């Protein structure tokens, strides 16, 4: 994205925090899923990270999505 598009996205997210939350979760999840050639230890760490992300989303998203609705 160019700087103008990034600025528009930033303003959009300021007005739509629930969508920002979902977008950030999606980006983190994609990054996590794109990790290749992991050892068993690294996979366990990734699972812990995913569980943490899901817990955060459960608590943060509830409030933001209620506002969105």
CHARMM-style PDB file with segment names, atoms N, HN, CA, C and O in Angstrom:
ATOM      1  N   UNK     1       0.830  -1.183   0.000  1.00  0.00      PROA
ATOM      2  CA  UNK     1       0.000   0.000   0.000  1.00  0.00      PROA
ATOM      3  C   UNK     1       0.877   1.250   0.000  1.00  0.00      PROA
ATOM      4  O   UNK     1       1.945   1.290   0.610  1.00  0.00      PROA
ATOM      5  N   UNK     2       0.397   2.242  -0.691  1.00  0.00      PROA
ATOM      6  HN  UNK     2      -0.470   2.210  -1.186  1.00  0.00      PROA
ATOM      7  CA  UNK     2       1.136   3.493  -0.659  1.00  0.00      PROA
ATOM      8  C   UNK     2       0.724   4.302   0.582  1.00  0.00      PROA
ATOM      9  O   UNK     2      -0.184   3.907   1.313  1.00  0.00      PROA
ATOM     10  N   UNK     3       1.387   5.412   0.806  1.00  0.00      PROA
ATOM     11  HN  UNK     3       2.125   5.733   0.212  1.00  0.00      PROA
ATOM     12  CA  UNK     3       1.155   6.189   2.037  1.00  0.00      PROA
ATOM     13  C   UNK     3      -0.268   6.733   2.110  1.00  0.00      PROA
ATOM     14  O   UNK     3      -0.839   6.824   3.197  1.00  0.00      PROA
ATOM     15  N   UNK     4      -0.842   7.094   0.974  1.00  0.00      PROA
ATOM     16  HN  UNK     4      -0.378   7.021   0.091  1.00  0.00      PROA
ATOM     17  CA  UNK     4      -2.221   7.600   0.973  1.00  0.00      PROA
ATOM     18  C   UNK     4      -3.209   6.500   1.375  1.00  0.00      PROA
ATOM     19  O   UNK     4      -4.132   6.736   2.155  1.00  0.00      PROA
ATOM     20  N   UNK     5      -3.002   5.312   0.839  1.00  0.00      PROA
ATOM     21  HN  UNK     5      -2.252   5.121   0.206  1.00  0.00      PROA
ATOM     22  CA  UNK     5      -3.872   4.186   1.179  1.00  0.00      PROA
ATOM     23  C   UNK     5      -3.725   3.803   2.650  1.00  0.00      PROA
ATOM     24  O   UNK     5      -4.714   3.483   3.309  1.00  0.00      PROA
ATOM     25  N   UNK     6      -2.517   3.833   3.158  1.00  0.00      PROA
ATOM     26  HN  UNK     6      -1.713   4.093   2.623  1.00  0.00      PROA
ATOM     27  CA  UNK     6      -2.295   3.526   4.573  1.00  0.00      PROA
ATOM     28  C   UNK     6      -2.982   4.542   5.465  1.00  0.00      PROA
ATOM     29  O   UNK     6      -3.540   4.177   6.500  1.00  0.00      PROA
ATOM     30  N   UNK     7      -2.950   5.795   5.087  1.00  0.00      PROA
ATOM     31  HN  UNK     7      -2.497   6.092   4.247  1.00  0.00      PROA
ATOM     32  CA  UNK     7      -3.607   6.844   5.872  1.00  0.00      PROA
ATOM     33  C   UNK     7      -5.126   6.659   5.848  1.00  0.00      PROA
ATOM     34  O   UNK     7      -5.788   6.828   6.872  1.00  0.00      PROA
ATOM     35  N   UNK     8      -5.674   6.316   4.691  1.00  0.00      PROA
ATOM     36  HN  UNK     8      -5.136   6.180   3.859  1.00  0.00      PROA
ATOM     37  CA  UNK     8      -7.116   6.069   4.601  1.00  0.00      PROA
ATOM     38  C   UNK     8      -7.514   4.869   5.456  1.00  0.00      PROA
ATOM     39  O   UNK     8      -8.549   4.886   6.121  1.00  0.00      PROA
ATOM     40  N   UNK     9      -6.682   3.828   5.431  1.00  0.00      PROA
ATOM     41  HN  UNK     9      -5.841   3.814   4.891  1.00  0.00      PROA
ATOM     42  CA  UNK     9      -6.961   2.645   6.241  1.00  0.00      PROA
ATOM     43  C   UNK     9      -6.902   2.987   7.724  1.00  0.00      PROA
ATOM     44  O   UNK     9      -7.744   2.535   8.500  1.00  0.00      PROA
ATOM     45  N   UNK    10      -5.915   3.779   8.117  1.00  0.00      PROA
ATOM     46  HN  UNK    10      -5.231   4.146   7.486  1.00  0.00      PROA
ATOM     47  CA  UNK    10      -5.782   4.199   9.511  1.00  0.00      PROA
ATOM     48  C   UNK    10      -7.017   4.968   9.969  1.00  0.00      PROA
ATOM     49  O   UNK    10      -7.523   4.719  11.063  1.00  0.00      PROA
ATOM     50  N   UNK    11      -7.503   5.885   9.162  1.00  0.00      PROA
ATOM     51  HN  UNK    11      -7.091   6.088   8.274  1.00  0.00      PROA
ATOM     52  CA  UNK    11      -8.706   6.660   9.506  1.00  0.00      PROA
ATOM     53  C   UNK    11      -9.928   5.753   9.575  1.00  0.00      PROA
ATOM     54  O   UNK    11     -10.773   5.901  10.458  1.00  0.00      PROA
ATOM     55  N   UNK    12     -10.016   4.814   8.635  1.00  0.00      PROA
ATOM     56  HN  UNK    12      -9.330   4.694   7.917  1.00  0.00      PROA
ATOM     57  CA  UNK    12     -11.130   3.866   8.641  1.00  0.00      PROA
ATOM     58  C   UNK    12     -11.146   3.070   9.937  1.00  0.00      PROA
ATOM     59  O   UNK    12     -12.196   2.903  10.557  1.00  0.00      PROA
ATOM     60  N   UNK    13      -9.971   2.577  10.349  1.00  0.00      PROA
ATOM     61  HN  UNK    13      -9.118   2.714   9.845  1.00  0.00      PROA
ATOM     62  CA  UNK    13      -9.874   1.804  11.583  1.00  0.00      PROA
ATOM     63  C   UNK    13     -10.187   2.646  12.813  1.00  0.00      PROA
ATOM     64  O   UNK    13     -10.755   2.137  13.779  1.00  0.00      PROA
ATOM     65  N   UNK    14      -9.828   3.920  12.793  1.00  0.00      PROA
ATOM     66  HN  UNK    14      -9.367   4.333  12.008  1.00  0.00      PROA
ATOM     67  CA  UNK    14     -10.154   4.794  13.926  1.00  0.00      PROA
ATOM     68  C   UNK    14     -11.662   4.891  14.113  1.00  0.00      PROA
ATOM     69  O   UNK    14     -12.152   4.978  15.239  1.00  0.00      PROA
ATOM     70  N   UNK    15     -12.391   4.875  13.006  1.00  0.00      PROA
ATOM     71  HN  UNK    15     -11.992   4.804  12.092  1.00  0.00      PROA
ATOM     72  CA  UNK    15     -13.851   4.964  13.066  1.00  0.00      PROA
ATOM     73  C   UNK    15     -14.535   3.615  13.211  1.00  0.00      PROA
ATOM     74  O   UNK    15     -15.734   3.549  13.483  1.00  0.00      PROA
ATOM     75  N   UNK    16     -13.781   2.544  13.032  1.00  0.00      PROA
ATOM     76  HN  UNK    16     -12.807   2.597  12.811  1.00  0.00      PROA
ATOM     77  CA  UNK    16     -14.344   1.183  13.074  1.00  0.00      PROA
ATOM     78  C   UNK    16     -13.421   0.249  13.854  1.00  0.00      PROA
ATOM     79  O   UNK    16     -12.785  -0.625  13.265  1.00  0.00      PROA
ATOM     80  N   UNK    17     -13.342   0.426  15.175  1.00  0.00      PROA
ATOM     81  HN  UNK    17     -13.858   1.136  15.653  1.00  0.00      PROA
ATOM     82  CA  UNK    17     -12.403  -0.386  15.960  1.00  0.00      PROA
ATOM     83  C   UNK    17     -12.673  -1.889  15.910  1.00  0.00      PROA
ATOM     84  O   UNK    17     -11.738  -2.678  16.043  1.00  0.00      PROA
ATOM     85  N   UNK    18     -13.913  -2.300  15.723  1.00  0.00      PROA
ATOM     86  HN  UNK    18     -14.673  -1.659  15.615  1.00  0.00      PROA
ATOM     87  CA  UNK    18     -14.210  -3.734  15.649  1.00  0.00      PROA
ATOM     88  C   UNK    18     -13.601  -4.338  14.390  1.00  0.00      PROA
ATOM     89  O   UNK    18     -13.071  -5.449  14.416  1.00  0.00      PROA
ATOM     90  N   UNK    19     -13.680  -3.603  13.300  1.00  0.00      PROA
ATOM     91  HN  UNK    19     -14.110  -2.701  13.279  1.00  0.00      PROA
ATOM     92  CA  UNK    19     -13.105  -4.101  12.051  1.00  0.00      PROA
ATOM     93  C   UNK    19     -11.588  -4.114  12.151  1.00  0.00      PROA
ATOM     94  O   UNK    19     -10.938  -5.020  11.629  1.00  0.00      PROA
ATOM     95  N   UNK    20     -11.022  -3.115  12.816  1.00  0.00      PROA
ATOM     96  HN  UNK    20     -11.550  -2.379  13.240  1.00  0.00      PROA
ATOM     97  CA  UNK    20      -9.573  -3.098  13.019  1.00  0.00      PROA
ATOM     98  C   UNK    20      -9.137  -4.326  13.806  1.00  0.00      PROA
ATOM     99  O   UNK    20      -8.141  -4.968  13.471  1.00  0.00      PROA
ATOM    100  N   UNK    21      -9.881  -4.643  14.843  1.00  0.00      PROA
ATOM    101  HN  UNK    21     -10.690  -4.122  15.115  1.00  0.00      PROA
ATOM    102  CA  UNK    21      -9.565  -5.800  15.671  1.00  0.00      PROA
ATOM    103  C   UNK    21      -9.596  -7.087  14.837  1.00  0.00      PROA
ATOM    104  O   UNK    21      -8.691  -7.915  14.937  1.00  0.00      PROA
ATOM    105  N   UNK    22     -10.630  -7.250  14.024  1.00  0.00      PROA
ATOM    106  HN  UNK    22     -11.366  -6.577  13.944  1.00  0.00      PROA
ATOM    107  CA  UNK    22     -10.743  -8.441  13.180  1.00  0.00      PROA
ATOM    108  C   UNK    22      -9.620  -8.491  12.149  1.00  0.00      PROA
ATOM    109  O   UNK    22      -9.064  -9.557  11.884  1.00  0.00      PROA
ATOM    110  N   UNK    23      -9.287  -7.348  11.573  1.00  0.00      PROA
ATOM    111  HN  UNK    23      -9.738  -6.482  11.788  1.00  0.00      PROA
ATOM    112  CA  UNK    23      -8.215  -7.280  10.579  1.00  0.00      PROA
ATOM    113  C   UNK    23      -6.874  -7.656  11.198  1.00  0.00      PROA
ATOM    114  O   UNK    23      -6.116  -8.434  10.619  1.00  0.00      PROA
ATOM    115  N   UNK    24      -6.582  -7.106  12.370  1.00  0.00      PROA
ATOM    116  HN  UNK    24      -7.198  -6.474  12.840  1.00  0.00      PROA
ATOM    117  CA  UNK    24      -5.315  -7.418  13.035  1.00  0.00      PROA
ATOM    118  C   UNK    24      -5.230  -8.893  13.408  1.00  0.00      PROA
ATOM    119  O   UNK    24      -4.170  -9.508  13.292  1.00  0.00      PROA
ATOM    120  N   UNK    25      -6.354  -9.459  13.857  1.00  0.00      PROA
ATOM    121  HN  UNK    25      -7.215  -8.959  13.952  1.00  0.00      PROA
ATOM    122  CA  UNK    25      -6.374 -10.888  14.181  1.00  0.00      PROA
ATOM    123  C   UNK    25      -6.079 -11.708  12.924  1.00  0.00      PROA
ATOM    124  O   UNK    25      -5.286 -12.648  12.958  1.00  0.00      PROA
ATOM    125  N   UNK    26      -6.719 -11.344  11.826  1.00  0.00      PROA
ATOM    126  HN  UNK    26      -7.363 -10.580  11.799  1.00  0.00      PROA
ATOM    127  CA  UNK    26      -6.514 -12.057  10.564  1.00  0.00      PROA
ATOM    128  C   UNK    26      -5.061 -11.986  10.122  1.00  0.00      PROA
ATOM    129  O   UNK    26      -4.493 -12.987   9.686  1.00  0.00      PROA
ATOM    130  N   UNK    27      -4.462 -10.817  10.233  1.00  0.00      PROA
ATOM    131  HN  UNK    27      -4.924 -10.004  10.587  1.00  0.00      PROA
ATOM    132  CA  UNK    27      -3.065 -10.643   9.832  1.00  0.00      PROA
ATOM    133  C   UNK    27      -2.134 -11.481  10.709  1.00  0.00      PROA
ATOM    134  O   UNK    27      -1.210 -12.116  10.202  1.00  0.00      PROA
ATOM    135  N   UNK    28      -2.373 -11.487  12.016  1.00  0.00      PROA
ATOM    136  HN  UNK    28      -3.124 -10.971  12.428  1.00  0.00      PROA
ATOM    137  CA  UNK    28      -1.542 -12.290  12.923  1.00  0.00      PROA
ATOM    138  C   UNK    28      -1.723 -13.776  12.642  1.00  0.00      PROA
ATOM    139  O   UNK    28      -0.759 -14.541  12.672  1.00  0.00      PROA
ATOM    140  N   UNK    29      -2.966 -14.182  12.369  1.00  0.00      PROA
ATOM    141  HN  UNK    29      -3.748 -13.560  12.344  1.00  0.00      PROA
ATOM    142  CA  UNK    29      -3.240 -15.585  12.078  1.00  0.00      PROA
ATOM    143  C   UNK    29      -2.552 -16.014  10.785  1.00  0.00      PROA
ATOM    144  O   UNK    29      -1.962 -17.092  10.729  1.00  0.00      PROA
ATOM    145  N   UNK    30      -2.621 -15.197   9.763  1.00  0.00      PROA
ATOM    146  HN  UNK    30      -3.101 -14.321   9.809  1.00  0.00      PROA
ATOM    147  CA  UNK    30      -1.940 -15.519   8.504  1.00  0.00      PROA
ATOM    148  C   UNK    30      -0.440 -15.656   8.714  1.00  0.00      PROA
ATOM    149  O   UNK    30       0.184 -16.575   8.184  1.00  0.00      PROA
ATOM    150  N   UNK    31       0.133 -14.752   9.480  1.00  0.00      PROA
ATOM    151  HN  UNK    31      -0.374 -14.006   9.911  1.00  0.00      PROA
ATOM    152  CA  UNK    31       1.571 -14.817   9.760  1.00  0.00      PROA
ATOM    153  C   UNK    31       1.904 -16.113  10.491  1.00  0.00      PROA
ATOM    154  O   UNK    31       2.907 -16.761  10.191  1.00  0.00      PROA
ATOM    155  N   UNK    32       1.072 -16.482  11.436  1.00  0.00      PROA
ATOM    156  HN  UNK    32       0.258 -15.955  11.680  1.00  0.00      PROA
ATOM    157  CA  UNK    32       1.294 -17.704  12.201  1.00  0.00      PROA
ATOM    158  C   UNK    32       1.179 -18.938  11.307  1.00  0.00      PROA
ATOM    159  O   UNK    32       1.989 -19.859  11.409  1.00  0.00      PROA
ATOM    160  N   UNK    33       0.184 -18.954  10.441  1.00  0.00      PROA
ATOM    161  HN  UNK    33      -0.474 -18.206  10.358  1.00  0.00      PROA
ATOM    162  CA  UNK    33      -0.040 -20.109   9.571  1.00  0.00      PROA
ATOM    163  C   UNK    33       0.989 -20.215   8.450  1.00  0.00      PROA
ATOM    164  O   UNK    33       1.196 -21.299   7.904  1.00  0.00      PROA
ATOM    165  N   UNK    34       1.625 -19.126   8.107  1.00  0.00      PROA
ATOM    166  HN  UNK    34       1.457 -18.245   8.551  1.00  0.00      PROA
ATOM    167  CA  UNK    34       2.619 -19.140   7.036  1.00  0.00      PROA
ATOM    168  C   UNK    34       4.011 -19.549   7.499  1.00  0.00      PROA
ATOM    169  O   UNK    34       4.936 -19.610   6.690  1.00  0.00      PROA
ATOM    170  N   UNK    35       4.167 -19.822   8.756  1.00  0.00      PROA
ATOM    171  HN  UNK    35       3.415 -19.772   9.414  1.00  0.00      PROA
ATOM    172  CA  UNK    35       5.461 -20.284   9.252  1.00  0.00      PROA
ATOM    173  C   UNK    35       5.673 -21.723   8.778  1.00  0.00      PROA
ATOM    174  O   UNK    35       4.866 -22.610   9.057  1.00  0.00      PROA
ATOM    175  N   UNK    36       6.741 -21.926   8.077  1.00  0.00      PROA
ATOM    176  HN  UNK    36       7.396 -21.206   7.850  1.00  0.00      PROA
ATOM    177  CA  UNK    36       7.016 -23.242   7.482  1.00  0.00      PROA
ATOM    178  C   UNK    36       8.209 -23.905   8.163  1.00  0.00      PROA
ATOM    179  O   UNK    36       9.029 -23.246   8.803  1.00  0.00      PROA
ATOM    180  N   UNK    37       8.282 -25.215   8.011  1.00  0.00      PROA
ATOM    181  HN  UNK    37       7.616 -25.750   7.492  1.00  0.00      PROA
ATOM    182  CA  UNK    37       9.417 -26.012   8.475  1.00  0.00      PROA
ATOM    183  C   UNK    37       9.704 -25.776   9.962  1.00  0.00      PROA
ATOM    184  O   UNK    37      10.811 -25.397  10.345  1.00  0.00      PROA
ATOM    185  N   UNK    38       8.694 -26.008  10.775  1.00  0.00      PROA
ATOM    186  HN  UNK    38       7.795 -26.316  10.464  1.00  0.00      PROA
ATOM    187  CA  UNK    38       8.803 -25.792  12.210  1.00  0.00      PROA
ATOM    188  C   UNK    38       9.186 -27.088  12.925  1.00  0.00      PROA
ATOM    189  O   UNK    38       8.800 -28.180  12.508  1.00  0.00      PROA
ATOM    190  N   UNK    39       9.937 -26.947  13.987  1.00  0.00      PROA
ATOM    191  HN  UNK    39      10.250 -26.060  14.325  1.00  0.00      PROA
ATOM    192  CA  UNK    39      10.225 -28.092  14.846  1.00  0.00      PROA
ATOM    193  C   UNK    39       9.003 -28.317  15.736  1.00  0.00      PROA
ATOM    194  O   UNK    39       8.109 -27.473  15.801  1.00  0.00      PROA
ATOM    195  N   UNK    40       8.974 -29.443  16.409  1.00  0.00      PROA
ATOM    196  HN  UNK    40       9.700 -30.129  16.357  1.00  0.00      PROA
ATOM    197  CA  UNK    40       7.862 -29.730  17.321  1.00  0.00      PROA
ATOM    198  C   UNK    40       7.777 -28.665  18.417  1.00  0.00      PROA
ATOM    199  O   UNK    40       6.684 -28.244  18.796  1.00  0.00      PROA
ATOM    200  N   UNK    41       8.926 -28.237  18.920  1.00  0.00      PROA
ATOM    201  HN  UNK    41       9.814 -28.579  18.612  1.00  0.00      PROA
ATOM    202  CA  UNK    41       8.954 -27.213  19.965  1.00  0.00      PROA
ATOM    203  C   UNK    41       8.381 -25.890  19.443  1.00  0.00      PROA
ATOM    204  O   UNK    41       7.627 -25.213  20.141  1.00  0.00      PROA
ATOM    205  N   UNK    42       8.740 -25.539  18.234  1.00  0.00      PROA
ATOM    206  HN  UNK    42       9.353 -26.089  17.666  1.00  0.00      PROA
ATOM    207  CA  UNK    42       8.220 -24.303  17.642  1.00  0.00      PROA
ATOM    208  C   UNK    42       6.717 -24.399  17.393  1.00  0.00      PROA
ATOM    209  O   UNK    42       5.992 -23.419  17.566  1.00  0.00      PROA
ATOM    210  N   UNK    43       6.259 -25.561  16.994  1.00  0.00      PROA
ATOM    211  HN  UNK    43       6.848 -26.357  16.853  1.00  0.00      PROA
ATOM    212  CA  UNK    43       4.822 -25.767  16.785  1.00  0.00      PROA
ATOM    213  C   UNK    43       4.050 -25.616  18.090  1.00  0.00      PROA
ATOM    214  O   UNK    43       2.969 -25.028  18.110  1.00  0.00      PROA
ATOM    215  N   UNK    44       4.597 -26.138  19.166  1.00  0.00      PROA
ATOM    216  HN  UNK    44       5.475 -26.616  19.150  1.00  0.00      PROA
ATOM    217  CA  UNK    44       3.947 -25.993  20.468  1.00  0.00      PROA
ATOM    218  C   UNK    44       3.863 -24.517  20.853  1.00  0.00      PROA
ATOM    219  O   UNK    44       2.850 -24.065  21.388  1.00  0.00      PROA
ATOM    220  N   UNK    45       4.926 -23.775  20.580  1.00  0.00      PROA
ATOM    221  HN  UNK    45       5.748 -24.143  20.146  1.00  0.00      PROA
ATOM    222  CA  UNK    45       4.936 -22.337  20.869  1.00  0.00      PROA
ATOM    223  C   UNK    45       3.876 -21.626  20.017  1.00  0.00      PROA
ATOM    224  O   UNK    45       3.203 -20.713  20.494  1.00  0.00      PROA
ATOM    225  N   UNK    46       3.733 -22.047  18.766  1.00  0.00      PROA
ATOM    226  HN  UNK    46       4.280 -22.790  18.378  1.00  0.00      PROA
ATOM    227  CA  UNK    46       2.723 -21.461  17.884  1.00  0.00      PROA
ATOM    228  C   UNK    46       1.313 -21.744  18.387  1.00  0.00      PROA
ATOM    229  O   UNK    46       0.434 -20.887  18.301  1.00  0.00      PROA
ATOM    230  N   UNK    47       1.102 -22.938  18.907  1.00  0.00      PROA
ATOM    231  HN  UNK    47       1.816 -23.634  18.976  1.00  0.00      PROA
ATOM    232  CA  UNK    47      -0.212 -23.286  19.453  1.00  0.00      PROA
ATOM    233  C   UNK    47      -0.527 -22.405  20.649  1.00  0.00      PROA
ATOM    234  O   UNK    47      -1.650 -21.921  20.788  1.00  0.00      PROA
ATOM    235  N   UNK    48       0.456 -22.194  21.511  1.00  0.00      PROA
ATOM    236  HN  UNK    48       1.368 -22.586  21.398  1.00  0.00      PROA
ATOM    237  CA  UNK    48       0.250 -21.314  22.666  1.00  0.00      PROA
ATOM    238  C   UNK    48      -0.072 -19.894  22.203  1.00  0.00      PROA
ATOM    239  O   UNK    48      -0.945 -19.228  22.760  1.00  0.00      PROA
ATOM    240  N   UNK    49       0.643 -19.447  21.187  1.00  0.00      PROA
ATOM    241  HN  UNK    49       1.352 -19.988  20.736  1.00  0.00      PROA
ATOM    242  CA  UNK    49       0.399 -18.106  20.662  1.00  0.00      PROA
ATOM    243  C   UNK    49      -1.014 -17.998  20.091  1.00  0.00      PROA
ATOM    244  O   UNK    49      -1.699 -16.998  20.306  1.00  0.00      PROA
ATOM    245  N   UNK    50      -1.446 -19.025  19.367  1.00  0.00      PROA
ATOM    246  HN  UNK    50      -0.889 -19.837  19.192  1.00  0.00      PROA
ATOM    247  CA  UNK    50      -2.792 -19.032  18.802  1.00  0.00      PROA
ATOM    248  C   UNK    50      -3.844 -19.012  19.912  1.00  0.00      PROA
ATOM    249  O   UNK    50      -4.831 -18.283  19.815  1.00  0.00      PROA
ATOM    250  N   UNK    51      -3.643 -19.795  20.947  1.00  0.00      PROA
ATOM    251  HN  UNK    51      -2.842 -20.388  21.026  1.00  0.00      PROA
ATOM    252  CA  UNK    51      -4.590 -19.808  22.065  1.00  0.00      PROA
ATOM    253  C   UNK    51      -4.673 -18.438  22.725  1.00  0.00      PROA
ATOM    254  O   UNK    51      -5.760 -17.985  23.083  1.00  0.00      PROA
ATOM    255  N   UNK    52      -3.540 -17.783  22.886  1.00  0.00      PROA
ATOM    256  HN  UNK    52      -2.657 -18.151  22.596  1.00  0.00      PROA
ATOM    257  CA  UNK    52      -3.521 -16.443  23.460  1.00  0.00      PROA
ATOM    258  C   UNK    52      -4.282 -15.466  22.567  1.00  0.00      PROA
ATOM    259  O   UNK    52      -5.063 -14.646  23.049  1.00  0.00      PROA
ATOM    260  N   UNK    53      -4.045 -15.564  21.272  1.00  0.00      PROA
ATOM    261  HN  UNK    53      -3.410 -16.230  20.880  1.00  0.00      PROA
ATOM    262  CA  UNK    53      -4.749 -14.701  20.324  1.00  0.00      PROA
ATOM    263  C   UNK    53      -6.254 -14.909  20.412  1.00  0.00      PROA
ATOM    264  O   UNK    53      -7.020 -13.946  20.373  1.00  0.00      PROA
ATOM    265  N   UNK    54      -6.678 -16.160  20.530  1.00  0.00      PROA
ATOM    266  HN  UNK    54      -6.056 -16.943  20.562  1.00  0.00      PROA
ATOM    267  CA  UNK    54      -8.101 -16.472  20.597  1.00  0.00      PROA
ATOM    268  C   UNK    54      -8.723 -15.934  21.885  1.00  0.00      PROA
ATOM    269  O   UNK    54      -9.849 -15.437  21.874  1.00  0.00      PROA
ATOM    270  N   UNK    55      -7.995 -16.034  22.986  1.00  0.00      PROA
ATOM    271  HN  UNK    55      -7.080 -16.438  22.996  1.00  0.00      PROA
ATOM    272  CA  UNK    55      -8.497 -15.490  24.250  1.00  0.00      PROA
ATOM    273  C   UNK    55      -8.647 -13.983  24.159  1.00  0.00      PROA
ATOM    274  O   UNK    55      -9.660 -13.424  24.581  1.00  0.00      PROA
ATOM    275  N   UNK    56      -7.641 -13.329  23.607  1.00  0.00      PROA
ATOM    276  HN  UNK    56      -6.818 -13.783  23.263  1.00  0.00      PROA
ATOM    277  CA  UNK    56      -7.713 -11.879  23.445  1.00  0.00      PROA
ATOM    278  C   UNK    56      -8.906 -11.495  22.579  1.00  0.00      PROA
ATOM    279  O   UNK    56      -9.648 -10.566  22.900  1.00  0.00      PROA
ATOM    280  N   UNK    57      -9.079 -12.207  21.498  1.00  0.00      PROA
ATOM    281  HN  UNK    57      -8.477 -12.961  21.236  1.00  0.00      PROA
ATOM    282  CA  UNK    57     -10.179 -11.907  20.580  1.00  0.00      PROA
ATOM    283  C   UNK    57     -11.515 -12.115  21.273  1.00  0.00      PROA
ATOM    284  O   UNK    57     -12.448 -11.338  21.070  1.00  0.00      PROA
ATOM    285  N   UNK    58     -11.612 -13.145  22.079  1.00  0.00      PROA
ATOM    286  HN  UNK    58     -10.854 -13.776  22.244  1.00  0.00      PROA
ATOM    287  CA  UNK    58     -12.871 -13.435  22.776  1.00  0.00      PROA
ATOM    288  C   UNK    58     -13.280 -12.267  23.661  1.00  0.00      PROA
ATOM    289  O   UNK    58     -14.445 -11.867  23.663  1.00  0.00      PROA
ATOM    290  N   UNK    59     -12.339 -11.723  24.408  1.00  0.00      PROA
ATOM    291  HN  UNK    59     -11.393 -12.048  24.407  1.00  0.00      PROA
ATOM    292  CA  UNK    59     -12.665 -10.653  25.340  1.00  0.00      PROA
ATOM    293  C   UNK    59     -12.740  -9.286  24.668  1.00  0.00      PROA
ATOM    294  O   UNK    59     -13.651  -8.508  24.950  1.00  0.00      PROA
ATOM    295  N   UNK    60     -11.802  -8.992  23.795  1.00  0.00      PROA
ATOM    296  HN  UNK    60     -11.062  -9.624  23.566  1.00  0.00      PROA
ATOM    297  CA  UNK    60     -11.786  -7.683  23.148  1.00  0.00      PROA
ATOM    298  C   UNK    60     -12.900  -7.557  22.111  1.00  0.00      PROA
ATOM    299  O   UNK    60     -13.551  -6.518  22.010  1.00  0.00      PROA
ATOM    300  N   UNK    61     -13.106  -8.600  21.362  1.00  0.00      PROA
ATOM    301  HN  UNK    61     -12.577  -9.444  21.443  1.00  0.00      PROA
ATOM    302  CA  UNK    61     -14.085  -8.542  20.277  1.00  0.00      PROA
ATOM    303  C   UNK    61     -15.510  -8.414  20.792  1.00  0.00      PROA
ATOM    304  O   UNK    61     -16.337  -7.758  20.158  1.00  0.00      PROA
ATOM    305  N   UNK    62     -15.807  -9.017  21.907  1.00  0.00      PROA
ATOM    306  HN  UNK    62     -15.135  -9.550  22.423  1.00  0.00      PROA
ATOM    307  CA  UNK    62     -17.167  -8.959  22.436  1.00  0.00      PROA
ATOM    308  C   UNK    62     -17.611  -7.510  22.584  1.00  0.00      PROA
ATOM    309  O   UNK    62     -18.692  -7.140  22.127  1.00  0.00      PROA
ATOM    310  N   UNK    63     -16.786  -6.695  23.215  1.00  0.00      PROA
ATOM    311  HN  UNK    63     -15.907  -6.995  23.586  1.00  0.00      PROA
ATOM    312  CA  UNK    63     -17.134  -5.298  23.436  1.00  0.00      PROA
ATOM    313  C   UNK    63     -17.213  -4.536  22.106  1.00  0.00      PROA
ATOM    314  O   UNK    63     -18.171  -3.801  21.866  1.00  0.00      PROA
ATOM    315  N   UNK    64     -16.229  -4.709  21.268  1.00  0.00      PROA
ATOM    316  HN  UNK    64     -15.451  -5.305  21.464  1.00  0.00      PROA
ATOM    317  CA  UNK    64     -16.180  -3.956  20.021  1.00  0.00      PROA
ATOM    318  C   UNK    64     -17.292  -4.373  19.063  1.00  0.00      PROA
ATOM    319  O   UNK    64     -17.885  -3.517  18.405  1.00  0.00      PROA
ATOM    320  N   UNK    65     -17.585  -5.658  18.972  1.00  0.00      PROA
ATOM    321  HN  UNK    65     -17.104  -6.353  19.506  1.00  0.00      PROA
ATOM    322  CA  UNK    65     -18.626  -6.094  18.064  1.00  0.00      PROA
ATOM    323  C   UNK    65     -20.002  -5.726  18.581  1.00  0.00      PROA
ATOM    324  O   UNK    65     -20.917  -5.532  17.781  1.00  0.00      PROA
ATOM    325  N   UNK    66     -20.182  -5.622  19.889  1.00  0.00      PROA
ATOM    326  HN  UNK    66     -19.439  -5.779  20.539  1.00  0.00      PROA
ATOM    327  CA  UNK    66     -21.455  -5.132  20.424  1.00  0.00      PROA
ATOM    328  C   UNK    66     -21.663  -3.678  20.015  1.00  0.00      PROA
ATOM    329  O   UNK    66     -22.772  -3.288  19.648  1.00  0.00      PROA
ATOM    330  N   UNK    67     -20.603  -2.874  20.076  1.00  0.00      PROA
ATOM    331  HN  UNK    67     -19.702  -3.190  20.374  1.00  0.00      PROA
ATOM    332  CA  UNK    67     -20.703  -1.478  19.636  1.00  0.00      PROA
ATOM    333  C   UNK    67     -21.011  -1.401  18.145  1.00  0.00      PROA
ATOM    334  O   UNK    67     -21.807  -0.571  17.706  1.00  0.00      PROA
ATOM    335  N   UNK    68     -20.380  -2.262  17.385  1.00  0.00      PROA
ATOM    336  HN  UNK    68     -19.733  -2.936  17.741  1.00  0.00      PROA
ATOM    337  CA  UNK    68     -20.615  -2.272  15.941  1.00  0.00      PROA
ATOM    338  C   UNK    68     -22.058  -2.615  15.623  1.00  0.00      PROA
ATOM    339  O   UNK    68     -22.662  -2.016  14.733  1.00  0.00      PROA
ATOM    340  N   UNK    69     -22.616  -3.581  16.350  1.00  0.00      PROA
ATOM    341  HN  UNK    69     -22.125  -4.068  17.074  1.00  0.00      PROA
ATOM    342  CA  UNK    69     -24.004  -3.989  16.123  1.00  0.00      PROA
ATOM    343  C   UNK    69     -24.950  -2.861  16.486  1.00  0.00      PROA
ATOM    344  OT1 UNK    69     -26.166  -3.012  16.362  1.00  0.00      PROA
TER     345      UNK     69
END
